[in-house]
């Protein structure tokens, strides 16, 4: 889940801590987790995919110029 694409999208530098800050944000902001659940439910990735993997897919889609996959779930 954490690679150069995700690191760049989140504005992280190589070597910076990633997992603990991500854990903190996800535990403190229920709206992010709720949004990931919505994306998973309305996308083609399927209900068996973890929310962490859903986040990964959403970031990759955004970074590769396919935000409609993420934005379509808002309508």
KELUM-608056 format. One record per residue: residue number from 1; residue in three letters; x, y, z of N, C-alpha, C, O, CB in turn. Coordinates in nm, 3 decimals. Each point is the difference from the previous one (the first is absolute). Glycine has a CB too. Example, Ala and Ser with C-alpha at 12.3 -4.5 7.8 and 13.67 -1.06 7.14 Angstrom:
BEGIN
PT   pos   code      n_px      n_py      n_pz     ca_px     ca_py     ca_pz      c_px      c_py      c_pz      o_px      o_py      o_pz     cb_px     cb_py     cb_pz
PT     1    ala     1.319    -0.569     0.780    -0.089     0.119     0.000     0.090     0.120     0.000     0.104    -0.002     0.066    -0.293    -0.115     0.059
PT     2    ser     0.154     0.222    -0.197     0.082     0.119     0.006    -0.077     0.109     0.073     0.051     0.111     0.017     0.067    -0.174    -0.232
//
This chain:
BEGIN
PT   pos   code      n_px      n_py      n_pz     ca_px     ca_py     ca_pz      c_px      c_py      c_pz      o_px      o_py      o_pz     cb_px     cb_py     cb_pz
PT     1    unk     0.082    -0.119     0.000    -0.082     0.119     0.000     0.086     0.125     0.000    -0.040     0.101    -0.057    -0.139    -0.226     0.176
PT     2    unk     0.294     0.120    -0.057     0.083     0.119     0.006     0.113    -0.012    -0.101     0.091    -0.082     0.016    -0.148     0.116     0.228
PT     3    unk     0.051     0.048    -0.346     0.101    -0.001    -0.104     0.025     0.144    -0.042    -0.049     0.094     0.063    -0.019    -0.326    -0.142
PT     4    unk     0.145     0.250    -0.028     0.035     0.136    -0.042    -0.122     0.082    -0.041    -0.002     0.121     0.021     0.222    -0.209    -0.096
PT     5    unk    -0.320     0.024     0.017    -0.121     0.072    -0.043    -0.076     0.052     0.122    -0.037     0.117     0.006     0.021    -0.261    -0.213
PT     6    unk    -0.005     0.057     0.302    -0.072     0.040     0.123     0.081     0.104     0.076    -0.055     0.100     0.047    -0.055    -0.327    -0.034
PT     7    unk     0.239     0.203     0.001     0.087     0.094     0.071    -0.009     0.138    -0.064    -0.015     0.100     0.070     0.171    -0.288    -0.005
PT     8    unk    -0.147     0.196    -0.197    -0.008     0.128    -0.069    -0.136     0.066     0.012    -0.010     0.121     0.020     0.179    -0.204    -0.178
PT     9    unk    -0.274     0.002     0.148    -0.137     0.054     0.009    -0.028     0.060     0.137    -0.074     0.097     0.013     0.001    -0.267    -0.180
PT    10    unk     0.134     0.112     0.268    -0.024     0.048     0.136     0.105     0.101     0.045    -0.002     0.047     0.114    -0.104    -0.265    -0.063
PT    11    unk     0.198     0.251    -0.141     0.100     0.102     0.032     0.102    -0.045     0.103     0.052     0.081     0.077    -0.221     0.087    -0.130
PT    12    unk     0.197    -0.295     0.054     0.098    -0.054     0.095     0.136    -0.008    -0.067     0.011    -0.013    -0.122    -0.191    -0.119     0.242
PT    13    unk     0.284     0.140    -0.039     0.135    -0.020    -0.050     0.047    -0.140     0.036    -0.046    -0.058     0.098     0.096     0.305    -0.077
PT    14    unk     0.039    -0.299    -0.100     0.056    -0.131     0.027     0.060    -0.001     0.140     0.073     0.091     0.039    -0.026    -0.128    -0.285
PT    15    unk    -0.077    -0.066     0.321     0.053    -0.013     0.136    -0.091     0.057     0.108     0.018    -0.029     0.118     0.205     0.039    -0.219
PT    16    unk    -0.320     0.072     0.061    -0.094     0.054     0.099    -0.091    -0.112     0.050    -0.031    -0.094    -0.073     0.038     0.322    -0.037
PT    17    unk    -0.048    -0.215     0.233    -0.094    -0.097     0.055    -0.132     0.012    -0.074    -0.044     0.109    -0.036     0.156    -0.100     0.263
PT    18    unk    -0.175    -0.123    -0.250    -0.125    -0.002    -0.075    -0.111    -0.070     0.076    -0.110     0.055     0.013     0.242    -0.052    -0.221
PT    19    unk    -0.106    -0.122     0.256    -0.106    -0.083     0.057    -0.061     0.056     0.126    -0.123    -0.001     0.015     0.237    -0.191    -0.113
PT    20    unk    -0.034     0.242     0.191    -0.057     0.054     0.124    -0.083     0.126    -0.025    -0.109     0.011     0.055     0.303    -0.106     0.070
PT    21    unk    -0.145     0.190    -0.205    -0.087     0.116    -0.031    -0.128    -0.040    -0.072    -0.106     0.056     0.027     0.310     0.085    -0.040
PT    22    unk    -0.196    -0.238    -0.079    -0.120    -0.045    -0.069    -0.097    -0.063     0.099    -0.120     0.029    -0.003     0.253    -0.068    -0.207
PT    23    unk    -0.083    -0.044     0.297    -0.084    -0.063     0.103    -0.069     0.107     0.085    -0.120    -0.010     0.029     0.274    -0.191    -0.024
PT    24    unk    -0.079     0.301     0.036    -0.056     0.107     0.083    -0.113     0.072    -0.072    -0.106     0.023     0.058     0.329     0.004     0.053
PT    25    unk    -0.200     0.010    -0.237    -0.101     0.071    -0.077    -0.125    -0.085    -0.016    -0.112     0.049     0.019     0.291     0.076    -0.140
PT    26    unk    -0.162    -0.252     0.087    -0.116    -0.087    -0.021    -0.078    -0.026     0.128    -0.121    -0.018    -0.004     0.244    -0.088    -0.183
PT    27    unk    -0.054     0.105     0.299    -0.069    -0.021     0.128    -0.070     0.126     0.049    -0.100    -0.008     0.071     0.268    -0.165    -0.014
PT    28    unk    -0.116     0.290    -0.095    -0.054     0.126     0.050    -0.109     0.059    -0.089    -0.079     0.083     0.046     0.299    -0.042     0.058
PT    29    unk    -0.225    -0.081    -0.230    -0.095     0.061    -0.093    -0.089    -0.108    -0.063     0.036    -0.062    -0.100     0.127     0.250     0.053
PT    30    unk    -0.279    -0.207     0.108    -0.093    -0.102    -0.049    -0.049     0.029    -0.141    -0.039    -0.093    -0.072    -0.031     0.053     0.306
PT    31    unk     0.072     0.166    -0.275    -0.050     0.032    -0.134     0.087    -0.061    -0.108    -0.050    -0.034    -0.107    -0.044     0.247     0.197
PT    32    unk     0.224    -0.228    -0.065     0.088    -0.062    -0.098    -0.035    -0.148    -0.015    -0.010    -0.051    -0.112     0.194     0.215     0.168
PT    33    unk    -0.202    -0.230     0.055    -0.035    -0.142    -0.003    -0.138    -0.019    -0.065    -0.020    -0.092    -0.078     0.159     0.051     0.286
PT    34    unk    -0.233     0.129    -0.175    -0.133    -0.007    -0.062     0.010     0.018    -0.151    -0.066    -0.072    -0.076    -0.037     0.161     0.287
PT    35    unk     0.185     0.006    -0.255     0.016     0.024    -0.144     0.063    -0.120    -0.069    -0.040    -0.036    -0.111     0.062     0.281     0.156
PT    36    unk     0.075    -0.308     0.020     0.061    -0.120    -0.058    -0.103    -0.112    -0.011     0.000    -0.075    -0.098     0.222     0.141     0.195
PT    37    unk    -0.310    -0.078     0.001    -0.107    -0.101    -0.007    -0.093     0.030    -0.118    -0.041    -0.092    -0.071     0.053     0.059     0.321
PT    38    unk    -0.045     0.160    -0.270    -0.086     0.039    -0.113     0.067    -0.034    -0.132    -0.063    -0.056    -0.090    -0.036     0.241     0.228
PT    39    unk     0.225    -0.150    -0.150     0.074    -0.028    -0.123     0.003    -0.149    -0.029    -0.022    -0.043    -0.113     0.162     0.246     0.151
PT    40    unk    -0.114    -0.281     0.063     0.005    -0.146    -0.018    -0.136    -0.054    -0.043    -0.009    -0.086    -0.087     0.191     0.071     0.260
PT    41    unk    -0.287     0.066    -0.111    -0.135    -0.049    -0.030    -0.048     0.037    -0.139    -0.077    -0.073    -0.061     0.028     0.089     0.302
PT    42    unk     0.095     0.097    -0.292    -0.049     0.048    -0.129     0.098    -0.022    -0.114    -0.024     0.044    -0.113    -0.107     0.124     0.237
PT    43    unk     0.241    -0.234    -0.097     0.100    -0.024    -0.104    -0.004    -0.144    -0.046    -0.081    -0.080     0.047     0.226     0.259     0.051
PT    44    unk    -0.058    -0.210    -0.189     0.008    -0.135    -0.054     0.101    -0.086     0.075     0.022    -0.115    -0.039    -0.088     0.205    -0.181
PT    45    unk     0.127    -0.039     0.326     0.104    -0.078     0.066    -0.055    -0.109     0.090     0.071    -0.096     0.031     0.072     0.296    -0.040
PT    46    unk    -0.267    -0.188     0.052    -0.064    -0.108     0.074     0.003     0.015     0.151     0.089     0.065     0.055    -0.030    -0.207    -0.242
PT    47    unk    -0.155     0.081     0.253    -0.015     0.014     0.145     0.106    -0.074     0.082     0.015     0.027     0.119    -0.256    -0.002    -0.160
PT    48    unk     0.313    -0.117    -0.020     0.102    -0.075     0.074     0.134     0.072     0.007     0.092    -0.048     0.066    -0.207    -0.159    -0.137
PT    49    unk     0.126     0.320     0.005     0.123     0.077    -0.001     0.008     0.084     0.127    -0.099     0.061     0.040     0.100    -0.055    -0.294
PT    50    unk     0.115    -0.003     0.317     0.016     0.076     0.124    -0.011     0.151    -0.026     0.017     0.046    -0.113     0.129    -0.229     0.204
PT    51    unk    -0.175     0.257     0.014    -0.007     0.146    -0.013     0.138     0.058    -0.031     0.010     0.101    -0.070    -0.204    -0.097     0.230
PT    52    unk     0.298    -0.066    -0.109     0.135     0.046    -0.030     0.030    -0.016    -0.149     0.058     0.089    -0.062     0.015    -0.151     0.295
PT    53    unk    -0.112    -0.050    -0.289     0.019    -0.021    -0.145    -0.088     0.095    -0.080     0.040     0.047    -0.106     0.017    -0.289     0.148
PT    54    unk    -0.177     0.271     0.009    -0.088     0.097    -0.065     0.067     0.137    -0.006    -0.005     0.068    -0.102    -0.197    -0.196     0.182
PT    55    unk     0.266     0.168     0.029     0.074     0.126     0.003     0.111    -0.002    -0.103     0.021     0.099    -0.071    -0.075    -0.071     0.315
PT    56    unk     0.126    -0.136    -0.253     0.108    -0.015    -0.096    -0.051     0.016    -0.143     0.059     0.073    -0.080     0.059    -0.225     0.240
PT    57    unk    -0.228     0.084    -0.192    -0.058     0.009    -0.134    -0.044     0.143    -0.030     0.025     0.051    -0.109    -0.101    -0.291     0.125
PT    58    unk     0.011     0.306     0.079    -0.047     0.137    -0.021     0.117     0.095    -0.026    -0.008     0.086    -0.088    -0.190    -0.132     0.236
PT    59    unk     0.306     0.031    -0.073     0.117     0.085    -0.020     0.061    -0.025    -0.138     0.031     0.094    -0.072     0.013    -0.093     0.321
PT    60    unk    -0.029    -0.128    -0.284     0.057    -0.033    -0.130    -0.086     0.054    -0.114     0.053     0.054    -0.097     0.049    -0.260     0.197
PT    61    unk    -0.233     0.191    -0.090    -0.089     0.049    -0.105     0.014     0.152    -0.014     0.008     0.052    -0.112    -0.170    -0.241     0.158
PT    62    unk     0.165     0.258     0.064     0.014     0.146    -0.001     0.133     0.039    -0.063     0.005     0.090    -0.085    -0.148    -0.072     0.290
PT    63    unk     0.249    -0.083    -0.165     0.133     0.035    -0.048     0.023    -0.037    -0.146     0.087     0.059    -0.066    -0.006    -0.089     0.298
PT    64    unk    -0.155    -0.063    -0.283     0.015    -0.041    -0.139    -0.109     0.059    -0.090    -0.030    -0.054    -0.106     0.138    -0.156     0.186
PT    65    unk    -0.165     0.321    -0.034    -0.092     0.075    -0.085    -0.135    -0.064    -0.020    -0.065     0.024    -0.102     0.261     0.062    -0.007
PT    66    unk    -0.239    -0.167     0.202    -0.131    -0.063    -0.011    -0.085     0.029     0.124    -0.054    -0.092     0.061     0.154    -0.089    -0.204
PT    67    unk    -0.111     0.308     0.180    -0.076     0.032     0.121    -0.148    -0.032    -0.011    -0.069    -0.009     0.101     0.233     0.186    -0.057
PT    68    unk    -0.214    -0.194    -0.168    -0.142    -0.031    -0.015    -0.036    -0.130     0.073    -0.114    -0.017     0.043     0.113     0.136    -0.264
PT    69    unk     0.095    -0.208     0.235    -0.027    -0.124     0.073    -0.027     0.031     0.147    -0.078    -0.069     0.065     0.224    -0.060    -0.225
PT    70    unk    -0.083     0.231     0.210    -0.021     0.042     0.138    -0.119     0.094     0.008    -0.083    -0.012     0.090     0.328    -0.014    -0.041
PT    71    unk    -0.254     0.119    -0.142    -0.105     0.102     0.004    -0.137    -0.055    -0.033    -0.100     0.048     0.053     0.270     0.119    -0.115
PT    72    unk    -0.178    -0.267    -0.024    -0.129    -0.057    -0.036    -0.076    -0.052     0.121    -0.123     0.000     0.000     0.217    -0.058    -0.220
PT    73    unk    -0.024     0.014     0.320    -0.065    -0.054     0.119    -0.070     0.109     0.079    -0.084    -0.029     0.086     0.257    -0.152    -0.077
PT    74    unk    -0.140     0.308    -0.036    -0.063     0.110     0.073    -0.139     0.032    -0.053    -0.078     0.065     0.070     0.304     0.027    -0.023
PT    75    unk    -0.257    -0.135    -0.166    -0.128     0.037    -0.060    -0.109    -0.099     0.037    -0.114     0.017    -0.042     0.235     0.091    -0.144
//
